[in-house]
């Protein structure tokens, strides 16, 4: 098979990459206001790491010196926002392109940051590269689908062997509407959704015997997530019964205030039910990660001071629960500065005001949410 990148250009080669070319323009032009100790330092006191997604989305990446300075100062681990997904790394069935991901890895190494891998397969057909959506699996669909998937996993994990020790192997396999596993052309070719899950995790384990292998999905403690949590528990139970090598559940934690609870002044949440869900997960032997934390503030008033206060309060309540679990490891925000957050486009406010769901404002100064995280990590 002809690939656009070869093994000779991988991690060993990353050490020889001209890191200064990436690092020198990344000294902040005007140093952002970053409190001390960092969020990662506070998390590390209790045996955890704090980190963030980083990439190129609307300037929220390594090419923005102020943004990059915040991430380098606050974080101990990063995860690529989009640069390791199939759409970015596999433009064609027989072609890989790791240029953007290699740049992120080189930057992380220059700043002594760990790197998580997201994701080896995003199990949503609307997120497939176009070529995969229309792929002809031929006369033996199962064999060809197996070849496509295992080639991808082996290529990615081989390239970043020794650098990435934790992967979201499968992302979002549960259909929120049905509570069952998603069906798409890849699962159909393999014979079942379970076959996809098992093949992906077993292949990743063969490649990386000591890595943390994570199933990642969107759920948190709002009432609207209750059904999805049922589906995730069924998936996790099935993985355990089949002996599929999964170490942890990645809880995305895009917590949302879609309405306001008059009693609390923040969004409604189901703490008792959420604790029951987490108890079930850890009771099966899984670890926990918070992989994509931010806050959707749709229901809050436009006033910035009041909104920031309520966002911080809602997050504090959530982390008070999550940090009760000793099985919780890494905690990653899905971005650090509001204007670069995916929420601006994905979950906009009806009043068109900017969503304020990350720890830093557009002026690169910390918000009450950052202070709430610091207090939660300290008190954990």
Legacy VTK file of the C-alpha trace (Angstrom):
# vtk DataFile Version 3.0
C-alpha trace
ASCII
DATASET POLYDATA
POINTS 380 float
0.000 0.000 0.000
1.339 3.413 -0.934
1.202 5.951 1.884
2.043 9.630 1.681
4.049 9.319 4.892
6.380 6.485 5.794
7.539 5.012 9.071
10.921 6.701 8.581
9.223 10.078 8.961
7.632 9.275 12.305
8.343 9.735 15.899
11.989 9.082 15.786
11.947 11.687 13.066
9.919 14.088 15.179
12.829 14.380 17.555
14.884 15.691 14.667
12.243 18.131 13.461
13.244 21.789 13.690
11.286 22.508 16.849
12.608 26.026 16.996
10.740 26.730 13.815
7.543 25.974 15.697
8.599 27.368 19.040
10.121 30.734 18.253
6.986 32.445 16.900
4.966 31.006 19.767
6.338 33.280 22.464
3.316 35.383 23.353
3.337 38.866 21.843
1.693 40.220 24.989
1.883 37.751 27.837
-1.612 36.568 28.866
-2.602 36.791 32.507
-2.071 33.268 33.837
-2.434 32.790 37.609
-0.040 30.677 39.625
-0.091 27.847 40.452
-1.351 26.498 37.158
-4.461 24.354 36.874
-2.247 21.402 36.045
-0.100 21.967 39.124
-3.236 22.026 41.284
-4.596 18.860 39.656
-1.228 17.102 40.003
-1.332 17.551 43.768
-4.147 14.995 43.777
-2.590 12.697 41.182
-4.412 14.041 38.123
-3.463 16.114 35.097
-5.249 19.086 33.590
-5.118 19.771 29.882
-6.896 21.168 26.862
-7.683 20.578 23.244
-5.520 22.559 20.883
-5.444 22.831 17.137
-6.168 25.292 14.393
-9.843 26.120 14.835
-10.352 29.824 14.172
-6.964 30.665 15.647
-7.177 28.517 18.777
-4.002 26.631 18.091
-0.245 26.533 18.197
-0.028 29.296 15.585
-1.635 31.817 17.952
1.096 32.887 20.409
-1.267 34.167 23.126
-3.501 31.116 23.019
-0.534 28.754 22.904
1.038 30.544 25.877
-2.062 29.909 27.991
-2.105 26.228 27.084
1.621 25.838 27.731
1.293 27.579 31.109
-1.896 25.930 32.391
-1.698 22.402 31.011
0.234 19.196 31.477
-1.428 17.355 28.617
-3.004 18.346 25.306
-5.258 16.646 22.786
-5.692 17.601 19.123
-9.122 19.080 18.511
-9.459 17.782 14.943
-5.991 17.005 13.632
-5.965 13.264 14.397
-9.446 12.485 13.113
-9.879 10.538 9.888
-10.973 13.677 8.026
-7.606 15.261 8.791
-5.211 12.329 8.585
-6.653 10.123 5.840
-7.658 12.112 2.761
-7.972 8.919 0.661
-8.087 5.147 1.298
-4.390 4.681 0.496
-3.089 8.058 1.664
-2.219 9.475 5.070
-1.300 13.061 5.941
0.094 13.766 9.408
1.572 17.212 8.801
-0.791 19.084 11.137
-0.632 16.449 13.851
3.148 16.254 13.653
3.342 20.015 14.201
1.183 19.725 17.345
3.302 16.856 18.673
6.511 18.781 18.002
5.102 21.827 19.797
3.996 19.691 22.753
7.422 18.092 23.023
9.091 21.484 22.911
6.906 22.572 25.844
7.190 19.259 27.725
3.478 18.487 27.451
1.969 15.023 27.182
-0.347 14.250 24.243
-3.601 12.283 24.154
-4.916 10.711 20.959
-8.387 11.668 19.699
-9.656 9.619 17.948
-8.842 6.337 16.189
-12.426 6.065 14.896
-15.329 8.512 15.165
-18.341 6.250 14.831
-20.693 8.766 13.210
-21.191 8.576 9.431
-21.772 12.327 9.147
-18.194 12.733 10.430
-16.638 10.258 7.998
-14.413 11.550 5.208
-16.428 11.536 2.004
-14.454 8.691 0.492
-15.370 6.423 3.426
-19.051 7.324 3.225
-19.103 6.168 -0.406
-16.599 3.330 -0.076
-17.050 0.110 -2.061
-16.094 -2.754 0.247
-16.046 -5.210 -2.660
-16.803 -8.901 -2.768
-15.628 -9.584 0.784
-16.875 -6.577 2.802
-15.821 -7.876 6.226
-12.247 -8.495 5.165
-11.933 -5.118 3.451
-13.481 -3.225 6.361
-11.133 -5.018 8.732
-8.169 -4.062 6.558
-9.228 -0.402 6.422
-9.699 -0.113 10.174
-6.666 -2.071 11.316
-4.405 -0.308 8.817
-5.537 3.030 10.194
-5.064 2.090 13.840
-1.665 0.492 13.243
-0.450 3.428 11.188
-1.473 6.058 13.750
-0.357 4.188 16.867
2.891 3.163 15.207
3.679 6.715 14.192
3.186 8.122 17.684
4.470 5.152 19.640
6.282 6.352 22.738
4.549 9.742 22.718
0.793 9.082 22.908
-0.065 6.768 25.804
-3.834 7.346 25.965
-6.229 7.060 23.022
-9.934 7.603 22.501
-10.093 4.424 20.458
-13.790 4.739 19.569
-15.749 7.969 19.822
-19.542 8.170 20.136
-20.761 4.691 19.183
-24.079 5.094 21.014
-27.051 6.515 19.129
-28.729 8.958 21.507
-32.139 8.528 19.861
-32.309 4.726 20.089
-29.894 4.094 22.998
-28.420 1.356 20.816
-25.171 1.178 18.898
-24.815 3.172 15.705
-25.153 1.389 12.395
-23.211 2.629 9.373
-21.526 1.222 6.294
-18.433 0.156 8.260
-20.379 -1.710 10.953
-22.535 -3.291 8.252
-19.471 -4.462 6.351
-17.969 -5.948 9.521
-21.248 -7.626 10.439
-22.262 -5.705 13.571
-21.466 -2.612 15.654
-19.953 -4.898 18.298
-17.510 -6.261 15.717
-16.257 -2.729 15.075
-15.718 -2.024 18.767
-13.962 -5.304 19.449
-11.709 -5.111 16.407
-10.648 -1.544 17.137
-9.798 -2.119 20.797
-8.065 -5.460 20.261
-5.963 -3.959 17.464
-5.020 -0.974 19.632
-4.078 -3.285 22.519
-1.898 -5.426 20.252
-0.131 -2.272 19.134
0.150 -0.659 22.553
0.077 -3.203 25.397
0.611 -0.549 28.078
-1.469 2.334 26.724
-4.720 3.602 28.221
-7.518 2.644 25.829
-10.638 4.784 26.210
-14.198 4.644 24.973
-15.304 8.280 24.621
-18.871 9.593 24.447
-20.999 12.650 25.147
-22.903 12.523 28.386
-23.132 14.512 31.572
-25.612 15.123 34.345
-28.386 17.066 32.602
-31.825 15.411 32.366
-31.482 15.180 28.593
-28.477 12.847 28.909
-30.293 10.205 30.942
-31.248 8.001 27.990
-27.809 8.269 26.458
-26.246 7.124 29.725
-28.401 3.981 29.597
-27.000 3.207 26.155
-23.427 3.821 27.297
-23.869 1.440 30.247
-25.147 -1.263 27.910
-22.146 -0.743 25.658
-19.711 -0.928 28.576
-21.396 -4.055 29.948
-21.102 -5.706 26.548
-17.422 -4.845 26.279
-16.725 -6.420 29.670
-18.686 -9.573 28.858
-16.804 -10.023 25.582
-13.414 -9.367 27.167
-12.752 -6.309 25.004
-9.677 -4.453 26.332
-11.078 -1.072 27.406
-9.519 0.727 30.349
-11.595 3.855 30.838
-14.689 5.826 29.931
-14.100 9.273 28.511
-16.885 11.531 29.806
-16.975 14.451 27.392
-18.727 16.785 29.870
-20.075 19.489 27.568
-22.349 20.469 30.442
-25.364 22.519 29.403
-27.754 25.036 30.863
-30.629 24.845 28.380
-33.066 26.159 31.006
-32.775 27.531 34.538
-33.734 25.863 37.784
-35.377 28.535 40.004
-34.069 26.857 43.141
-30.395 26.881 42.178
-30.271 29.650 39.572
-28.311 27.395 37.224
-29.288 24.673 34.794
-31.154 21.587 36.006
-29.016 18.585 36.859
-29.593 15.091 38.206
-26.897 14.555 40.816
-28.329 11.349 42.296
-28.858 9.709 38.906
-25.450 10.893 37.704
-23.711 9.398 40.728
-25.562 6.146 40.104
-24.299 6.144 36.509
-20.716 6.776 37.607
-21.001 4.104 40.309
-22.093 1.598 37.655
-19.160 2.511 35.419
-16.454 2.265 38.068
-18.159 -0.818 39.516
-17.402 -2.583 36.221
-13.735 -1.760 36.715
-13.435 1.224 34.363
-11.433 4.350 35.100
-12.855 7.800 34.279
-11.560 10.773 32.322
-13.116 14.157 31.622
-12.099 14.528 28.000
-13.891 17.588 26.567
-15.110 19.916 29.300
-16.876 23.221 28.602
-20.173 24.891 29.511
-23.108 25.735 27.232
-24.724 28.874 28.629
-27.811 29.193 26.397
-30.319 29.830 29.183
-28.326 32.431 31.073
-28.934 36.180 30.762
-26.697 38.246 28.517
-25.057 40.236 31.314
-21.439 39.079 31.285
-20.684 39.343 34.998
-23.810 37.448 35.991
-23.356 34.878 33.250
-19.734 34.179 34.180
-20.731 33.752 37.817
-23.453 31.212 36.961
-21.209 29.290 34.555
-18.597 28.994 37.305
-21.212 27.907 39.843
-22.603 25.215 37.533
-19.114 23.887 36.801
-18.202 23.864 40.501
-21.243 21.750 41.306
-20.325 19.308 38.535
-16.700 18.984 39.621
-17.697 18.552 43.248
-19.316 15.305 42.116
-16.719 14.170 39.577
-13.771 14.744 41.900
-15.351 12.497 44.521
-14.230 9.565 42.358
-10.688 8.385 42.886
-10.989 6.602 39.546
-11.034 9.983 37.770
-7.775 10.738 36.000
-7.042 13.347 33.343
-9.305 16.395 33.054
-9.244 18.213 29.723
-11.080 21.336 28.640
-12.247 21.476 25.043
-10.495 24.783 24.513
-9.288 27.559 26.797
-10.470 30.857 25.236
-14.098 31.704 24.439
-13.801 33.080 20.924
-12.021 29.955 19.671
-14.505 27.507 21.206
-16.404 25.153 18.934
-19.531 26.166 20.876
-19.698 29.493 19.021
-20.792 27.653 15.908
-22.176 24.386 17.266
-24.312 25.614 20.166
-24.869 29.360 19.660
-27.046 31.508 21.871
-30.403 32.743 20.561
-29.399 36.341 21.352
-26.253 35.955 19.160
-23.981 36.836 22.077
-20.768 34.928 22.443
-20.910 31.689 24.432
-18.758 32.087 27.543
-18.024 28.466 28.383
-14.226 28.262 28.688
-11.791 29.329 31.435
-10.425 32.435 29.629
-12.020 35.423 27.948
-11.181 36.914 24.587
-8.665 39.247 26.246
-6.721 36.170 27.431
-7.476 36.851 31.075
-8.919 34.243 33.458
-12.655 34.207 34.183
-14.576 32.994 37.257
-14.732 29.560 35.626
-10.961 29.278 35.887
-11.128 30.210 39.569
-13.875 27.622 40.149
-11.720 24.901 38.590
-8.772 25.921 40.736
-10.868 25.758 43.905
-12.340 22.390 42.916
-8.931 20.861 42.227
-7.584 22.211 45.515
-10.503 20.865 47.545
-10.664 17.473 45.812
LINES 1 381
380 0 1 2 3 4 5 6 7 8 9 10 11 12 13 14 15 16 17 18 19 20 21 22 23 24 25 26 27 28 29 30 31 32 33 34 35 36 37 38 39 40 41 42 43 44 45 46 47 48 49 50 51 52 53 54 55 56 57 58 59 60 61 62 63 64 65 66 67 68 69 70 71 72 73 74 75 76 77 78 79 80 81 82 83 84 85 86 87 88 89 90 91 92 93 94 95 96 97 98 99 100 101 102 103 104 105 106 107 108 109 110 111 112 113 114 115 116 117 118 119 120 121 122 123 124 125 126 127 128 129 130 131 132 133 134 135 136 137 138 139 140 141 142 143 144 145 146 147 148 149 150 151 152 153 154 155 156 157 158 159 160 161 162 163 164 165 166 167 168 169 170 171 172 173 174 175 176 177 178 179 180 181 182 183 184 185 186 187 188 189 190 191 192 193 194 195 196 197 198 199 200 201 202 203 204 205 206 207 208 209 210 211 212 213 214 215 216 217 218 219 220 221 222 223 224 225 226 227 228 229 230 231 232 233 234 235 236 237 238 239 240 241 242 243 244 245 246 247 248 249 250 251 252 253 254 255 256 257 258 259 260 261 262 263 264 265 266 267 268 269 270 271 272 273 274 275 276 277 278 279 280 281 282 283 284 285 286 287 288 289 290 291 292 293 294 295 296 297 298 299 300 301 302 303 304 305 306 307 308 309 310 311 312 313 314 315 316 317 318 319 320 321 322 323 324 325 326 327 328 329 330 331 332 333 334 335 336 337 338 339 340 341 342 343 344 345 346 347 348 349 350 351 352 353 354 355 356 357 358 359 360 361 362 363 364 365 366 367 368 369 370 371 372 373 374 375 376 377 378 379
